[in-house]
Structure formats: structure tokens, C-alpha cells
Amino acid sequence: MYLCYVDEAGNLDCNLKEPCADTRAKAPIFVLTGLCVLDHKWPKFSGPIDRRKESLRQQIFHTKGISLDFAGSELKSSWIRQPSLRARNPFLANLSPDELRGLVNLCYQQIGLAKMTIFAVIVDKRKLFGHYDSAKLHHVAWELLIERVENFLRERHDKHKVILIRDDISVQVNHKLAEKHALLLASQASSGLKLDHIVEMPMFARSELSNGIQLADLIAYNFYHAFAYNKPNYEYLRRILGFVYNSANTAPSKLDGMKLFPPDSELKAIADQIEKASLEASVGG
């Protein structure tokens, strides 16, 4: 069984004529990412992160007298990147720059050690037809993501199934996603692909309790940053490109696990550069 942790970056607001309600995400793009790992490799991935966090929590308790529980040591991309948000978090605010950098690096190192595979869907909202709203946008992104996961399982691990694990946001949001997921599995993807390897329903887990969802959040921002700021060589994206799914049946320069939608987006130039960077990184390795 595969576990696929899913998270997003950007927002689902399709009304680009009005100022974006979320001032932290001004670029007109939405990113949905998946991070897959075999269930028996999950302890190898999550265990070292849990132990490092516990060591840091104990250090904070002994030096600052602040007691933090497991959920109190959550990592979010926005918290890590923005000093004002980091200062409000008792865990991150009490880590030195080296300690924070070491913890983040440990998370990234686990991708390779646990042989994890990455998938990403990038949606350019400027190119969507007028009938798109937040629900339609999320439906399309979710479908494109699980198509890529399905193709990965068919090619690499045909006897395995995969269960998707999503951040537990609210009962209403979870219900809508489960409904979309059920409709897709009951029929098939728009492309005609049958989703035979996807388990019936996604699981919902609180992000503060899941290192997998926290790492998926970091990965989603890496893709968001590269496309939003035209930085295909973004350092944190380059370090994970070697783990993005690529079929053995396509050119080495193509990243099958990364999908830009719609395909006529002006962001294609950035996607092409990212694929080129992926090939260069692979040759260099």
C-alpha cells in the first residue's frame, strides 16, 4: 500500500478582477502536490523527524520553561519563511537559525531515504474559462493529480494500491472533496483513464499531526515559488526535482509527475526550464 500526502499552495479564488482576499498569495496560480511513500517505509521517513522535534521540544523546555506537545512542533512553509509568523509560534520562535535549517534539511533528506515520489499540478487561473469557480478549479486539480498517481502505480507498482491523505480542514470541505473523489472513482477521469489503483476514499488528518502533510506543504510552496516568481532554478525546488515521477516510457527531460494546466498557459516556458533543470540535475547526479 502507498500513502500519498496531499497539500496545496496559493488559493482557489477564480475572481481575478477583484483584489485577492488572501494577500499572502497574490499570484494567479494554484498548486496541488502529492508525496507518495510505501507504507512500510513510513517509519523510516517520519521517525527521524519525530525524534528531532522531540529533542528540540525538550531543549526548549529545559532552557525556556515552555512545554510543547507533539502538535506544537508543526512545520508550515509560511511560518518558516515569514519572521512575523515564526515569532508567533512558540516552537519555531525558540529555534536558532541553524536548528531550524537543520530540521528543514532533515525533512528534505527523508524524501530520498524513504524513496518517496513527488507529483505536482500547477493551475494558471488566468487561462481558465469563465465558468470556473473554486469548486471546479479544485475538482480539476484533484483529478489531474490522481491521474498522475494512477499512472505511477500502473507503471512501477501495479500490485499496490494508494490511499490519499489530505489535511483535515473542516467537515464541509472534507465532505465536498470526498464527494468529488467518489464521483471520479465511480466513473473515470476525463481523459478516459480508469483509476484502478486509488483506494475508495481519501483520509483526512490534521496537518500538525502528520509529517507527511507538512512536507507536502513545503513541496507545494517550492513549485508555487518557482512559477509565481519565474524562478525555475529555485534552490529548494531543484533539490526535489530528482524525486518527481517520470515515466521510463517518455523522454528523460519530461516530468510526467508535473502537470501545468491549461497547457496553453504562458507559464509553459517556466515548466520547460524546470524540466531542463531536472535533466541537468539527473545527469549531474
Secondary structure, DSSP 4 states (H G I P E B T S, - for coil): -EEEEEEEEE-----TTSPPS-TT--SSEEEEEEEEEEGGGHHHHHHHHHHHHHHHHHHHHHHH-----GGGG---HHHHH-HHHHTT-HHHHTS-HHHHHHHHHHHHHHHHHTT-EEEEEEEEGGGS-TT--HHHHHHHHHHHHHHHHHHHHHHH-TT--EEEEEE---HHHHHHHHHHHHHHHHS--TTS---TTB-SS-EEE-GGG-HHHHHHHHHHHHHHHHHHTT-TT-HHHHTTGGGB---TTS-TT--TTEEEESTT-TTHHHHHHHHHHHHHHHHH-
